Amino acid sequence: MPVGTKGTVKGLTAGDLHSTGIGVVLGNTYHLYLRPGADLIREVGGLHAFTGWEGPMLTDSGGYQVFSLARRRKISERGVEFSSVYDGSSHFFTPELTTRVQQDLGADVAMVLDECPPANASREYHANSLRRTARWAKRCKEAHSRQDQALFGIVQGGLYPDLRKESLRRTLELGFSGYAVGGLSVGEPREEMLQTLAAVAPKLPDEKPRYFMGIGDPVGILQVVALGVDMFDCVLPTRLARHGAALTAGGRVNLKNASYRRDFGPLDPECSCEACNSYSRAYLSHLVRENELLAHRLVTLHNVHFVGELCRQARAAIFEGCYEEFMKARIACYGDPAGRVAFRHGLMDAIIRQRRND
């Protein structure tokens, strides 16, 4: 799900998004609550009418932004007080308020309010946080009344297997339309992220969506899909584009590099997007180095299309029963585009075997 933080996937129109084949777009409750305001969006008929995107939309609860962006925050059982990143004004999010705001926004999928602790938080902090998150999730469910909107619960617990197990139990007991795994891909080593996910994802209901919050590099996507994840979001593809970096079948391409000044081939020969069909690497490199607005649009369009096509290919490989072979072949081409730990065949094979046994 490409991230449309403030009601827009930066640089792309709804028509652009439709052309990429993307099925779901994510909106950010924190930012939309502050500007332009949920009341205004409700007045116009919800996010779909406001943004022109007719496909499905998911909104997060705003909890991650409260805990990561706020200059000042104070957590209590009732909720969390925080300062706006725009003007420093004080606000207070409760589970009931974030649920009402998401209902006003009219997204197809809403998320419960949770606390996402930093990766280096203590075990005691994680334990207290996941229990508070479970209590907040119960309040979100009780406050939720839109029959045309799904509500997802979130499993927390850091990298502690027993705490993840406790959070999983508490969240499943409440019963939601889908389930997210939160608190990962926040700075922990990739191996630990995968091992934690492998212990959680297979225990989520098969018949309901499994959502990994916050992963968007090709290697990471393929790895979490192997562990049973259905949905994911990340700003990475669009953020990379704004810095002149493109995701391709051969790895990441930095269009600022001088080697592309006279490269008249397509950005990615395997891609069918507008940027690859109509323009050369040399032209795109020129636009990027001159900081032209068209560069942002075209490279963003390509990156979103690329990730969407990767997911479509992964889905086809699953149906054909050859996903593991597909995953290993694609990752071998990428190397390590995220700049983090590359694919470890031994680790992933062991995790997949464990998942099969479970």
RAMOMO-V579832 format. One record per residue. N is the residue number from 1. RES is the residue in one small letter. OMEGA is omega in whole degrees, 0 to 359 (none if undefined). Layout:
n: {N,N}
res: {RES,RES}
omega: {OMEGA,OMEGA}
This chain:
n: {1,2,3,4,5,6,7,8,9,10,11,12,13,14,15,16,17,18,19,20,21,22,23,24,25,26,27,28,29,30,31,32,33,34,35,36,37,38,39,40,41,42,43,44,45,46,47,48,49,50,51,52,53,54,55,56,57,58,59,60,61,62,63,64,65,66,67,68,69,70,71,72,73,74,75,76,77,78,79,80,81,82,83,84,85,86,87,88,89,90,91,92,93,94,95,96,97,98,99,100,101,102,103,104,105,106,107,108,109,110,111,112,113,114,115,116,117,118,119,120,121,122,123,124,125,126,127,128,129,130,131,132,133,134,135,136,137,138,139,140,141,142,143,144,145,146,147,148,149,150,151,152,153,154,155,156,157,158,159,160,161,162,163,164,165,166,167,168,169,170,171,172,173,174,175,176,177,178,179,180,181,182,183,184,185,186,187,188,189,190,191,192,193,194,195,196,197,198,199,200,201,202,203,204,205,206,207,208,209,210,211,212,213,214,215,216,217,218,219,220,221,222,223,224,225,226,227,228,229,230,231,232,233,234,235,236,237,238,239,240,241,242,243,244,245,246,247,248,249,250,251,252,253,254,255,256,257,258,259,260,261,262,263,264,265,266,267,268,269,270,271,272,273,274,275,276,277,278,279,280,281,282,283,284,285,286,287,288,289,290,291,292,293,294,295,296,297,298,299,300,301,302,303,304,305,306,307,308,309,310,311,312,313,314,315,316,317,318,319,320,321,322,323,324,325,326,327,328,329,330,331,332,333,334,335,336,337,338,339,340,341,342,343,344,345,346,347,348,349,350,351,352,353,354,355,356,357,358}
res: {m,p,v,g,t,k,g,t,v,k,g,l,t,a,g,d,l,h,s,t,g,i,g,v,v,l,g,n,t,y,h,l,y,l,r,p,g,a,d,l,i,r,e,v,g,g,l,h,a,f,t,g,w,e,g,p,m,l,t,d,s,g,g,y,q,v,f,s,l,a,r,r,r,k,i,s,e,r,g,v,e,f,s,s,v,y,d,g,s,s,h,f,f,t,p,e,l,t,t,r,v,q,q,d,l,g,a,d,v,a,m,v,l,d,e,c,p,p,a,n,a,s,r,e,y,h,a,n,s,l,r,r,t,a,r,w,a,k,r,c,k,e,a,h,s,r,q,d,q,a,l,f,g,i,v,q,g,g,l,y,p,d,l,r,k,e,s,l,r,r,t,l,e,l,g,f,s,g,y,a,v,g,g,l,s,v,g,e,p,r,e,e,m,l,q,t,l,a,a,v,a,p,k,l,p,d,e,k,p,r,y,f,m,g,i,g,d,p,v,g,i,l,q,v,v,a,l,g,v,d,m,f,d,c,v,l,p,t,r,l,a,r,h,g,a,a,l,t,a,g,g,r,v,n,l,k,n,a,s,y,r,r,d,f,g,p,l,d,p,e,c,s,c,e,a,c,n,s,y,s,r,a,y,l,s,h,l,v,r,e,n,e,l,l,a,h,r,l,v,t,l,h,n,v,h,f,v,g,e,l,c,r,q,a,r,a,a,i,f,e,g,c,y,e,e,f,m,k,a,r,i,a,c,y,g,d,p,a,g,r,v,a,f,r,h,g,l,m,d,a,i,i,r,q,r,r,n,d}
omega: {175,187,174,191,186,181,178,166,196,175,185,173,175,177,176,181,179,182,180,183,179,183,185,176,182,174,186,184,182,184,182,175,181,180,6,181,182,180,180,181,177,182,182,178,178,185,181,180,183,186,183,178,185,180,179,177,174,173,172,185,187,183,182,180,178,185,183,185,187,176,179,178,179,184,174,178,182,183,182,175,183,178,178,176,183,185,179,180,185,179,181,177,170,176,181,181,182,177,179,180,180,174,176,179,175,178,178,178,177,181,175,175,179,172,179,182,175,184,184,178,183,177,180,179,179,181,179,182,183,179,175,177,179,179,177,180,178,179,176,181,179,181,186,185,181,180,181,181,176,176,182,171,184,177,178,178,176,182,182,184,182,178,175,180,178,180,178,181,182,183,180,179,181,178,180,180,179,185,178,171,182,175,175,185,180,177,180,177,183,180,181,177,182,180,178,179,181,179,185,190,183,181,174,184,180,188,181,183,176,190,174,186,168,172,185,175,185,180,180,179,182,180,183,174,179,182,172,181,181,189,176,178,175,176,188,183,181,178,177,182,181,177,174,181,181,174,181,180,179,182,182,179,176,186,175,182,183,183,182,183,181,177,187,176,180,179,178,183,181,186,181,181,182,182,182,181,192,188,179,173,180,180,179,177,177,180,181,183,177,179,178,180,180,177,181,182,186,181,175,179,180,184,179,177,182,181,177,179,176,180,178,177,178,179,179,179,177,180,181,178,182,187,184,178,178,182,183,180,181,182,177,177,185,190,179,185,180,181,179,184,178,179,178,185,182,181,183,179,180,180,180,177,179,180,178,181,178,none}
